[in-house]
Amino acid sequence: MMEEYAQDCWCRSVTAFAAARMLSGAAPDDSASRAYYAAFHAVSALFATQGVTFVKHAAVRAAVHRDLVRTGKWPTELGEAYDLLWQLRTVGDYGGSQHVTFAEAADAVEAAERIMKAVHVDERA
């Protein structure tokens, strides 16, 4: 059951990443949001392979730092990348008159890709 959940999360990650990439040159707010969800679902898949699930986004973010970055499994830069995505998603989804720039959307896509690659390697270990 947990394997199915992990696989579903990974599929959602891949789909969200494709959307983020596609939207980056046209709709940066939406691109940043999709990039965040690509990372969120990838990390959720990783934790699911360990039998761990979360109800809240903040809990996933906390686990990234507590269980991956602080333990040395991931470099600090990946924790910072996750935080960047968290911040840009907030701006993109709830920023009111503040918007994600095209450059920030490109950064978000790159950050999501790095996180997805890290998760994919971790899942094989």
C-alpha positions as CSV (number, residue, x, y, z in Angstrom):
1,M,0.0,0.0,0.0
2,M,2.8,2.5,0.9
3,E,4.6,1.5,-2.3
4,E,1.5,2.5,-4.3
5,Y,1.3,5.8,-2.5
6,A,5.0,6.5,-3.1
7,Q,4.5,5.7,-6.8
8,D,1.5,7.9,-7.0
9,C,3.4,10.8,-5.4
10,W,6.3,10.3,-7.8
11,C,3.9,10.4,-10.8
12,R,2.3,13.6,-9.4
13,S,5.8,15.1,-9.1
14,V,6.7,14.3,-12.7
15,T,3.4,15.8,-13.9
16,A,3.8,18.9,-11.9
17,F,7.4,19.3,-13.0
18,A,6.3,19.1,-16.7
19,A,3.7,21.8,-16.1
20,A,6.2,24.0,-14.3
21,R,8.6,23.8,-17.1
22,M,5.9,24.4,-19.7
23,L,4.5,27.4,-17.8
24,S,7.9,29.1,-16.9
25,G,8.0,31.3,-20.0
26,A,4.3,32.3,-20.0
27,A,2.9,32.2,-16.4
28,P,5.6,32.5,-13.8
29,D,3.2,32.4,-10.8
30,D,1.7,29.2,-12.0
31,S,5.1,27.8,-12.9
32,A,6.5,28.4,-9.4
33,S,3.5,26.8,-7.8
34,R,3.8,23.7,-10.0
35,A,7.6,23.6,-9.3
36,Y,6.9,23.6,-5.6
37,Y,4.4,20.8,-6.0
38,A,6.9,18.8,-8.1
39,A,9.3,19.0,-5.1
40,F,6.6,18.4,-2.5
41,H,5.3,15.3,-4.2
42,A,8.9,14.0,-4.8
43,V,9.8,14.4,-1.2
44,S,6.5,12.9,-0.1
45,A,7.3,9.9,-2.3
46,L,10.7,9.6,-0.7
47,F,9.3,9.6,2.9
48,A,6.5,7.2,1.8
49,T,9.2,4.7,0.8
50,Q,10.3,4.9,4.5
51,G,6.7,4.4,5.7
52,V,6.2,8.0,6.6
53,T,3.4,10.3,5.4
54,F,2.4,13.8,6.4
55,V,-0.9,15.7,6.5
56,K,0.5,19.3,6.3
57,H,2.9,21.0,3.9
58,A,4.7,22.5,6.9
59,A,5.4,19.0,8.2
60,V,7.0,18.0,4.9
61,R,9.2,21.1,5.0
62,A,10.2,20.4,8.6
63,A,11.0,16.8,7.7
64,V,13.2,18.0,4.8
65,H,15.3,20.0,7.2
66,R,15.2,17.6,10.2
67,D,15.5,14.2,8.4
68,L,17.4,15.0,5.3
69,V,19.5,18.2,5.7
70,R,20.4,18.1,9.4
71,T,21.4,14.4,9.1
72,G,23.7,15.1,6.2
73,K,21.7,13.0,3.7
74,W,21.1,16.1,1.6
75,P,23.4,19.1,1.3
76,T,22.2,22.4,2.8
77,E,21.6,23.7,-0.7
78,L,18.7,21.3,-1.3
79,G,17.1,22.5,1.9
80,E,17.5,26.1,0.7
81,A,16.1,25.1,-2.7
82,Y,13.0,23.6,-0.9
83,D,12.6,26.8,1.1
84,L,12.9,28.9,-2.1
85,L,10.1,26.8,-3.7
86,W,8.0,27.2,-0.6
87,Q,8.4,31.0,-0.7
88,L,7.8,31.4,-4.4
89,R,4.7,29.2,-4.2
90,T,3.3,31.4,-1.5
91,V,3.9,34.5,-3.7
92,G,2.5,32.8,-6.8
93,D,-0.6,31.5,-5.1
94,Y,-1.3,34.1,-2.5
95,G,0.9,37.1,-3.3
96,G,-1.9,39.6,-4.1
97,S,-0.2,42.3,-6.2
98,Q,3.3,40.6,-5.7
99,H,4.2,38.2,-8.5
100,V,6.9,35.7,-9.3
101,T,9.2,37.0,-12.0
102,F,10.2,35.0,-15.1
103,A,13.7,34.6,-13.6
104,E,12.4,33.3,-10.3
105,A,10.1,30.9,-12.2
106,A,13.2,29.6,-14.0
107,D,15.0,29.3,-10.7
108,A,12.0,27.4,-9.3
109,V,12.1,24.9,-12.1
110,E,15.8,24.3,-11.6
111,A,15.3,23.9,-7.9
112,A,12.5,21.4,-8.3
113,E,14.6,19.4,-10.8
114,R,17.6,19.2,-8.3
115,I,15.2,18.0,-5.6
116,M,13.6,15.4,-7.9
117,K,17.0,14.1,-8.9
118,A,18.1,13.8,-5.3
119,V,14.9,11.9,-4.4
120,H,15.3,9.6,-7.4
121,V,18.8,8.7,-6.2
122,D,17.7,8.3,-2.6
123,E,14.9,6.0,-3.6
124,R,17.4,3.6,-5.3
125,A,19.7,3.4,-2.3
